Amino acid sequence: MGGRQEPAPDDLPVVRSLAELTELVERHQGLYVRWSRGPATDLARVSSTDDLTGVPMPGLSANPLDVEEWWEGRSLEFWVARRLHDYSHLPHEKGPRVRPWVLQGRETGRGPDNEPLIAEVRPMCWIDLGVLDEARAEVERQERSWGPLRRSGR
């Protein structure tokens, strides 16, 4: 049988630099970054769970990488860096096997933090953890600083 075979869910290419990820975002619309144990785990049941209530949601929670119009021509690399940096705390909070990966899919709703919920998921690539260091450095070069989005513990 000929034809193109899709890679196994966790056997994806790896983006190893912020520049490479930025090029991917330039070439493709509708990309999202998801922080989890990976596509093999997530695609077994394409549903995230609300951490507070335990309610299953109709899709995987993810964050969009598409540039918003209000960004008005500013650096795409900085946009991508910020999107990664905002959630870079998740591997520390959710466990060492949690990693970022890029996917395409169809939005089915919004989660409790107003994040898109994605179904019909097509895994694209892993994001090497070194890219997170590049994203942090890019954010730190800005005149205004902020940390990742993190809720304070009680």
mmCIF file of the C-alpha atoms, coordinates in Angstrom:
data_MODEL
# 
_entry.id   MODEL 
# 
loop_
_atom_site.group_PDB 
_atom_site.id 
_atom_site.type_symbol 
_atom_site.label_atom_id 
_atom_site.label_alt_id 
_atom_site.label_comp_id 
_atom_site.label_asym_id 
_atom_site.label_entity_id 
_atom_site.label_seq_id 
_atom_site.pdbx_PDB_ins_code 
_atom_site.Cartn_x 
_atom_site.Cartn_y 
_atom_site.Cartn_z 
_atom_site.occupancy 
_atom_site.B_iso_or_equiv 
_atom_site.pdbx_formal_charge 
_atom_site.auth_seq_id 
_atom_site.auth_comp_id 
_atom_site.auth_asym_id 
_atom_site.auth_atom_id 
_atom_site.pdbx_PDB_model_num 
ATOM 1   C CA . MET A 1 1   ? 0.000   0.000  0.000  1.00 0.00 ? 1   MET A CA 1 
ATOM 2   C CA . GLY A 1 2   ? 1.441   3.347  -1.018 1.00 0.00 ? 2   GLY A CA 1 
ATOM 3   C CA . GLY A 1 3   ? 0.518   6.785  0.173  1.00 0.00 ? 3   GLY A CA 1 
ATOM 4   C CA . ARG A 1 4   ? 1.521   9.077  2.941  1.00 0.00 ? 4   ARG A CA 1 
ATOM 5   C CA . GLN A 1 5   ? 1.322   7.671  6.432  1.00 0.00 ? 5   GLN A CA 1 
ATOM 6   C CA . GLU A 1 6   ? 0.584   9.998  9.333  1.00 0.00 ? 6   GLU A CA 1 
ATOM 7   C CA . PRO A 1 7   ? 3.188   9.856  12.114 1.00 0.00 ? 7   PRO A CA 1 
ATOM 8   C CA . ALA A 1 8   ? 2.240   8.151  15.350 1.00 0.00 ? 8   ALA A CA 1 
ATOM 9   C CA . PRO A 1 9   ? 0.787   10.754 17.753 1.00 0.00 ? 9   PRO A CA 1 
ATOM 10  C CA . ASP A 1 10  ? 3.943   11.111 19.832 1.00 0.00 ? 10  ASP A CA 1 
ATOM 11  C CA . ASP A 1 11  ? 6.352   10.504 16.930 1.00 0.00 ? 11  ASP A CA 1 
ATOM 12  C CA . LEU A 1 12  ? 6.171   14.097 15.728 1.00 0.00 ? 12  LEU A CA 1 
ATOM 13  C CA . PRO A 1 13  ? 8.818   16.476 14.451 1.00 0.00 ? 13  PRO A CA 1 
ATOM 14  C CA . VAL A 1 14  ? 10.344  18.742 17.096 1.00 0.00 ? 14  VAL A CA 1 
ATOM 15  C CA . VAL A 1 15  ? 10.567  22.525 16.739 1.00 0.00 ? 15  VAL A CA 1 
ATOM 16  C CA . ARG A 1 16  ? 13.933  23.437 18.269 1.00 0.00 ? 16  ARG A CA 1 
ATOM 17  C CA . SER A 1 17  ? 13.999  27.241 18.093 1.00 0.00 ? 17  SER A CA 1 
ATOM 18  C CA . LEU A 1 18  ? 11.708  30.214 18.524 1.00 0.00 ? 18  LEU A CA 1 
ATOM 19  C CA . ALA A 1 19  ? 12.517  31.225 14.933 1.00 0.00 ? 19  ALA A CA 1 
ATOM 20  C CA . GLU A 1 20  ? 11.410  27.801 13.652 1.00 0.00 ? 20  GLU A CA 1 
ATOM 21  C CA . LEU A 1 21  ? 8.143   27.990 15.602 1.00 0.00 ? 21  LEU A CA 1 
ATOM 22  C CA . THR A 1 22  ? 7.555   31.527 14.314 1.00 0.00 ? 22  THR A CA 1 
ATOM 23  C CA . GLU A 1 23  ? 8.027   30.282 10.726 1.00 0.00 ? 23  GLU A CA 1 
ATOM 24  C CA . LEU A 1 24  ? 5.439   27.565 11.365 1.00 0.00 ? 24  LEU A CA 1 
ATOM 25  C CA . VAL A 1 25  ? 2.953   30.169 12.628 1.00 0.00 ? 25  VAL A CA 1 
ATOM 26  C CA . GLU A 1 26  ? 3.651   32.289 9.514  1.00 0.00 ? 26  GLU A CA 1 
ATOM 27  C CA . ARG A 1 27  ? 2.924   29.341 7.204  1.00 0.00 ? 27  ARG A CA 1 
ATOM 28  C CA . HIS A 1 28  ? -0.195  27.939 8.910  1.00 0.00 ? 28  HIS A CA 1 
ATOM 29  C CA . GLN A 1 29  ? -3.423  29.453 10.213 1.00 0.00 ? 29  GLN A CA 1 
ATOM 30  C CA . GLY A 1 30  ? -5.347  27.903 13.080 1.00 0.00 ? 30  GLY A CA 1 
ATOM 31  C CA . LEU A 1 31  ? -2.469  26.619 15.191 1.00 0.00 ? 31  LEU A CA 1 
ATOM 32  C CA . TYR A 1 32  ? -2.731  26.095 18.935 1.00 0.00 ? 32  TYR A CA 1 
ATOM 33  C CA . VAL A 1 33  ? -0.257  25.186 21.638 1.00 0.00 ? 33  VAL A CA 1 
ATOM 34  C CA . ARG A 1 34  ? -1.294  22.582 24.175 1.00 0.00 ? 34  ARG A CA 1 
ATOM 35  C CA . TRP A 1 35  ? 0.520   21.691 27.386 1.00 0.00 ? 35  TRP A CA 1 
ATOM 36  C CA . SER A 1 36  ? 0.043   18.033 28.233 1.00 0.00 ? 36  SER A CA 1 
ATOM 37  C CA . ARG A 1 37  ? 1.647   14.596 28.218 1.00 0.00 ? 37  ARG A CA 1 
ATOM 38  C CA . GLY A 1 38  ? 1.177   14.570 24.474 1.00 0.00 ? 38  GLY A CA 1 
ATOM 39  C CA . PRO A 1 39  ? -1.074  13.596 21.612 1.00 0.00 ? 39  PRO A CA 1 
ATOM 40  C CA . ALA A 1 40  ? -1.001  9.858  22.336 1.00 0.00 ? 40  ALA A CA 1 
ATOM 41  C CA . THR A 1 41  ? -2.573  10.493 25.739 1.00 0.00 ? 41  THR A CA 1 
ATOM 42  C CA . ASP A 1 42  ? -4.888  13.289 24.611 1.00 0.00 ? 42  ASP A CA 1 
ATOM 43  C CA . LEU A 1 43  ? -6.233  11.648 21.465 1.00 0.00 ? 43  LEU A CA 1 
ATOM 44  C CA . ALA A 1 44  ? -7.444  8.599  23.374 1.00 0.00 ? 44  ALA A CA 1 
ATOM 45  C CA . ARG A 1 45  ? -10.203 10.879 24.680 1.00 0.00 ? 45  ARG A CA 1 
ATOM 46  C CA . VAL A 1 46  ? -10.353 14.293 23.011 1.00 0.00 ? 46  VAL A CA 1 
ATOM 47  C CA . SER A 1 47  ? -11.645 16.046 26.108 1.00 0.00 ? 47  SER A CA 1 
ATOM 48  C CA . SER A 1 48  ? -10.079 18.209 28.783 1.00 0.00 ? 48  SER A CA 1 
ATOM 49  C CA . THR A 1 49  ? -11.428 18.305 32.316 1.00 0.00 ? 49  THR A CA 1 
ATOM 50  C CA . ASP A 1 50  ? -12.150 21.453 34.295 1.00 0.00 ? 50  ASP A CA 1 
ATOM 51  C CA . ASP A 1 51  ? -9.689  21.249 37.211 1.00 0.00 ? 51  ASP A CA 1 
ATOM 52  C CA . LEU A 1 52  ? -12.054 22.988 39.654 1.00 0.00 ? 52  LEU A CA 1 
ATOM 53  C CA . THR A 1 53  ? -15.236 20.968 39.031 1.00 0.00 ? 53  THR A CA 1 
ATOM 54  C CA . GLY A 1 54  ? -14.054 17.811 37.277 1.00 0.00 ? 54  GLY A CA 1 
ATOM 55  C CA . VAL A 1 55  ? -16.525 18.464 34.436 1.00 0.00 ? 55  VAL A CA 1 
ATOM 56  C CA . PRO A 1 56  ? -15.419 17.024 31.072 1.00 0.00 ? 56  PRO A CA 1 
ATOM 57  C CA . MET A 1 57  ? -15.265 19.586 28.265 1.00 0.00 ? 57  MET A CA 1 
ATOM 58  C CA . PRO A 1 58  ? -15.964 19.071 24.534 1.00 0.00 ? 58  PRO A CA 1 
ATOM 59  C CA . GLY A 1 59  ? -12.384 19.322 23.293 1.00 0.00 ? 59  GLY A CA 1 
ATOM 60  C CA . LEU A 1 60  ? -8.793  19.823 24.352 1.00 0.00 ? 60  LEU A CA 1 
ATOM 61  C CA . SER A 1 61  ? -7.944  23.108 26.028 1.00 0.00 ? 61  SER A CA 1 
ATOM 62  C CA . ALA A 1 62  ? -5.277  24.928 24.057 1.00 0.00 ? 62  ALA A CA 1 
ATOM 63  C CA . ASN A 1 63  ? -4.047  28.426 23.371 1.00 0.00 ? 63  ASN A CA 1 
ATOM 64  C CA . PRO A 1 64  ? -4.164  30.030 19.918 1.00 0.00 ? 64  PRO A CA 1 
ATOM 65  C CA . LEU A 1 65  ? -0.968  31.001 18.138 1.00 0.00 ? 65  LEU A CA 1 
ATOM 66  C CA . ASP A 1 66  ? -2.687  33.052 15.407 1.00 0.00 ? 66  ASP A CA 1 
ATOM 67  C CA . VAL A 1 67  ? -1.830  36.741 15.597 1.00 0.00 ? 67  VAL A CA 1 
ATOM 68  C CA . GLU A 1 68  ? -4.709  39.037 16.511 1.00 0.00 ? 68  GLU A CA 1 
ATOM 69  C CA . GLU A 1 69  ? -5.412  42.088 14.301 1.00 0.00 ? 69  GLU A CA 1 
ATOM 70  C CA . TRP A 1 70  ? -4.789  44.468 17.195 1.00 0.00 ? 70  TRP A CA 1 
ATOM 71  C CA . TRP A 1 71  ? -1.119  43.342 17.208 1.00 0.00 ? 71  TRP A CA 1 
ATOM 72  C CA . GLU A 1 72  ? -0.787  45.603 14.118 1.00 0.00 ? 72  GLU A CA 1 
ATOM 73  C CA . GLY A 1 73  ? 2.410   44.368 12.499 1.00 0.00 ? 73  GLY A CA 1 
ATOM 74  C CA . ARG A 1 74  ? 4.513   44.068 15.636 1.00 0.00 ? 74  ARG A CA 1 
ATOM 75  C CA . SER A 1 75  ? 7.086   41.280 15.853 1.00 0.00 ? 75  SER A CA 1 
ATOM 76  C CA . LEU A 1 76  ? 5.581   37.870 15.168 1.00 0.00 ? 76  LEU A CA 1 
ATOM 77  C CA . GLU A 1 77  ? 8.462   36.254 17.037 1.00 0.00 ? 77  GLU A CA 1 
ATOM 78  C CA . PHE A 1 78  ? 7.601   38.291 20.133 1.00 0.00 ? 78  PHE A CA 1 
ATOM 79  C CA . TRP A 1 79  ? 3.924   37.308 19.772 1.00 0.00 ? 79  TRP A CA 1 
ATOM 80  C CA . VAL A 1 80  ? 4.854   33.624 19.692 1.00 0.00 ? 80  VAL A CA 1 
ATOM 81  C CA . ALA A 1 81  ? 7.291   34.084 22.593 1.00 0.00 ? 81  ALA A CA 1 
ATOM 82  C CA . ARG A 1 82  ? 4.595   35.666 24.707 1.00 0.00 ? 82  ARG A CA 1 
ATOM 83  C CA . ARG A 1 83  ? 2.075   32.917 23.904 1.00 0.00 ? 83  ARG A CA 1 
ATOM 84  C CA . LEU A 1 84  ? 4.597   30.335 25.123 1.00 0.00 ? 84  LEU A CA 1 
ATOM 85  C CA . HIS A 1 85  ? 5.832   32.307 28.115 1.00 0.00 ? 85  HIS A CA 1 
ATOM 86  C CA . ASP A 1 86  ? 2.324   32.952 29.449 1.00 0.00 ? 86  ASP A CA 1 
ATOM 87  C CA . TYR A 1 87  ? 1.835   29.244 30.185 1.00 0.00 ? 87  TYR A CA 1 
ATOM 88  C CA . SER A 1 88  ? 5.412   28.126 30.789 1.00 0.00 ? 88  SER A CA 1 
ATOM 89  C CA . HIS A 1 89  ? 4.594   27.402 34.438 1.00 0.00 ? 89  HIS A CA 1 
ATOM 90  C CA . LEU A 1 90  ? 2.404   24.411 33.528 1.00 0.00 ? 90  LEU A CA 1 
ATOM 91  C CA . PRO A 1 91  ? 5.140   21.728 33.441 1.00 0.00 ? 91  PRO A CA 1 
ATOM 92  C CA . HIS A 1 92  ? 6.089   22.706 36.992 1.00 0.00 ? 92  HIS A CA 1 
ATOM 93  C CA . GLU A 1 93  ? 2.484   22.656 38.206 1.00 0.00 ? 93  GLU A CA 1 
ATOM 94  C CA . LYS A 1 94  ? 1.131   19.665 36.276 1.00 0.00 ? 94  LYS A CA 1 
ATOM 95  C CA . GLY A 1 95  ? 4.170   17.388 36.300 1.00 0.00 ? 95  GLY A CA 1 
ATOM 96  C CA . PRO A 1 96  ? 7.481   16.795 34.566 1.00 0.00 ? 96  PRO A CA 1 
ATOM 97  C CA . ARG A 1 97  ? 5.933   14.859 31.661 1.00 0.00 ? 97  ARG A CA 1 
ATOM 98  C CA . VAL A 1 98  ? 3.839   17.876 30.627 1.00 0.00 ? 98  VAL A CA 1 
ATOM 99  C CA . ARG A 1 99  ? 5.292   19.450 27.480 1.00 0.00 ? 99  ARG A CA 1 
ATOM 100 C CA . PRO A 1 100 ? 4.099   21.930 24.854 1.00 0.00 ? 100 PRO A CA 1 
ATOM 101 C CA . TRP A 1 101 ? 3.027   20.714 21.426 1.00 0.00 ? 101 TRP A CA 1 
ATOM 102 C CA . VAL A 1 102 ? 1.349   22.331 18.430 1.00 0.00 ? 102 VAL A CA 1 
ATOM 103 C CA . LEU A 1 103 ? -1.924  21.204 16.913 1.00 0.00 ? 103 LEU A CA 1 
ATOM 104 C CA . GLN A 1 104 ? -4.576  22.211 14.414 1.00 0.00 ? 104 GLN A CA 1 
ATOM 105 C CA . GLY A 1 105 ? -8.259  21.518 14.873 1.00 0.00 ? 105 GLY A CA 1 
ATOM 106 C CA . ARG A 1 106 ? -11.771 22.883 15.147 1.00 0.00 ? 106 ARG A CA 1 
ATOM 107 C CA . GLU A 1 107 ? -12.920 25.074 18.033 1.00 0.00 ? 107 GLU A CA 1 
ATOM 108 C CA . THR A 1 108 ? -15.918 23.548 19.808 1.00 0.00 ? 108 THR A CA 1 
ATOM 109 C CA . GLY A 1 109 ? -16.301 26.008 22.662 1.00 0.00 ? 109 GLY A CA 1 
ATOM 110 C CA . ARG A 1 110 ? -14.464 27.795 25.449 1.00 0.00 ? 110 ARG A CA 1 
ATOM 111 C CA . GLY A 1 111 ? -13.118 26.518 28.734 1.00 0.00 ? 111 GLY A CA 1 
ATOM 112 C CA . PRO A 1 112 ? -13.447 28.188 32.148 1.00 0.00 ? 112 PRO A CA 1 
ATOM 113 C CA . ASP A 1 113 ? -10.423 30.440 31.497 1.00 0.00 ? 113 ASP A CA 1 
ATOM 114 C CA . ASN A 1 114 ? -11.903 31.417 28.104 1.00 0.00 ? 114 ASN A CA 1 
ATOM 115 C CA . GLU A 1 115 ? -9.399  29.168 26.328 1.00 0.00 ? 115 GLU A CA 1 
ATOM 116 C CA . PRO A 1 116 ? -10.475 27.491 23.095 1.00 0.00 ? 116 PRO A CA 1 
ATOM 117 C CA . LEU A 1 117 ? -11.526 23.843 23.268 1.00 0.00 ? 117 LEU A CA 1 
ATOM 118 C CA . ILE A 1 118 ? -10.297 21.964 20.201 1.00 0.00 ? 118 ILE A CA 1 
ATOM 119 C CA . ALA A 1 119 ? -11.725 18.842 18.543 1.00 0.00 ? 119 ALA A CA 1 
ATOM 120 C CA . GLU A 1 120 ? -10.757 17.091 15.285 1.00 0.00 ? 120 GLU A CA 1 
ATOM 121 C CA . VAL A 1 121 ? -7.185  17.460 16.472 1.00 0.00 ? 121 VAL A CA 1 
ATOM 122 C CA . ARG A 1 122 ? -4.254  17.145 14.074 1.00 0.00 ? 122 ARG A CA 1 
ATOM 123 C CA . PRO A 1 123 ? -0.931  17.036 15.968 1.00 0.00 ? 123 PRO A CA 1 
ATOM 124 C CA . MET A 1 124 ? 1.764   19.067 14.189 1.00 0.00 ? 124 MET A CA 1 
ATOM 125 C CA . CYS A 1 125 ? 4.924   19.024 16.316 1.00 0.00 ? 125 CYS A CA 1 
ATOM 126 C CA . TRP A 1 126 ? 6.499   19.037 19.751 1.00 0.00 ? 126 TRP A CA 1 
ATOM 127 C CA . ILE A 1 127 ? 8.089   22.228 21.053 1.00 0.00 ? 127 ILE A CA 1 
ATOM 128 C CA . ASP A 1 128 ? 11.546  21.609 22.496 1.00 0.00 ? 128 ASP A CA 1 
ATOM 129 C CA . LEU A 1 129 ? 11.834  22.871 26.068 1.00 0.00 ? 129 LEU A CA 1 
ATOM 130 C CA . GLY A 1 130 ? 14.803  25.038 25.017 1.00 0.00 ? 130 GLY A CA 1 
ATOM 131 C CA . VAL A 1 131 ? 12.346  27.150 23.017 1.00 0.00 ? 131 VAL A CA 1 
ATOM 132 C CA . LEU A 1 132 ? 10.752  28.133 26.340 1.00 0.00 ? 132 LEU A CA 1 
ATOM 133 C CA . ASP A 1 133 ? 14.096  29.579 27.446 1.00 0.00 ? 133 ASP A CA 1 
ATOM 134 C CA . GLU A 1 134 ? 14.259  31.572 24.205 1.00 0.00 ? 134 GLU A CA 1 
ATOM 135 C CA . ALA A 1 135 ? 10.694  32.806 24.761 1.00 0.00 ? 135 ALA A CA 1 
ATOM 136 C CA . ARG A 1 136 ? 11.510  33.896 28.324 1.00 0.00 ? 136 ARG A CA 1 
ATOM 137 C CA . ALA A 1 137 ? 14.614  35.741 27.123 1.00 0.00 ? 137 ALA A CA 1 
ATOM 138 C CA . GLU A 1 138 ? 12.585  37.498 24.397 1.00 0.00 ? 138 GLU A CA 1 
ATOM 139 C CA . VAL A 1 139 ? 9.990   38.601 26.945 1.00 0.00 ? 139 VAL A CA 1 
ATOM 140 C CA . GLU A 1 140 ? 12.679  39.786 29.374 1.00 0.00 ? 140 GLU A CA 1 
ATOM 141 C CA . ARG A 1 141 ? 14.191  41.997 26.634 1.00 0.00 ? 141 ARG A CA 1 
ATOM 142 C CA . GLN A 1 142 ? 11.013  44.102 26.600 1.00 0.00 ? 142 GLN A CA 1 
ATOM 143 C CA . GLU A 1 143 ? 10.832  47.310 28.607 1.00 0.00 ? 143 GLU A CA 1 
ATOM 144 C CA . ARG A 1 144 ? 7.882   45.983 30.588 1.00 0.00 ? 144 ARG A CA 1 
ATOM 145 C CA . SER A 1 145 ? 8.155   42.684 32.324 1.00 0.00 ? 145 SER A CA 1 
ATOM 146 C CA . TRP A 1 146 ? 5.600   40.175 33.442 1.00 0.00 ? 146 TRP A CA 1 
ATOM 147 C CA . GLY A 1 147 ? 5.684   36.567 34.474 1.00 0.00 ? 147 GLY A CA 1 
ATOM 148 C CA . PRO A 1 148 ? 3.733   33.580 33.278 1.00 0.00 ? 148 PRO A CA 1 
ATOM 149 C CA . LEU A 1 149 ? -0.012  33.453 33.958 1.00 0.00 ? 149 LEU A CA 1 
ATOM 150 C CA . ARG A 1 150 ? -0.229  31.607 37.233 1.00 0.00 ? 150 ARG A CA 1 
ATOM 151 C CA . ARG A 1 151 ? -2.914  31.504 39.865 1.00 0.00 ? 151 ARG A CA 1 
ATOM 152 C CA . SER A 1 152 ? -1.586  31.866 43.383 1.00 0.00 ? 152 SER A CA 1 
ATOM 153 C CA . GLY A 1 153 ? -1.949  28.786 45.563 1.00 0.00 ? 153 GLY A CA 1 
ATOM 154 C CA . ARG A 1 154 ? -3.977  28.780 48.724 1.00 0.00 ? 154 ARG A CA 1 
# 
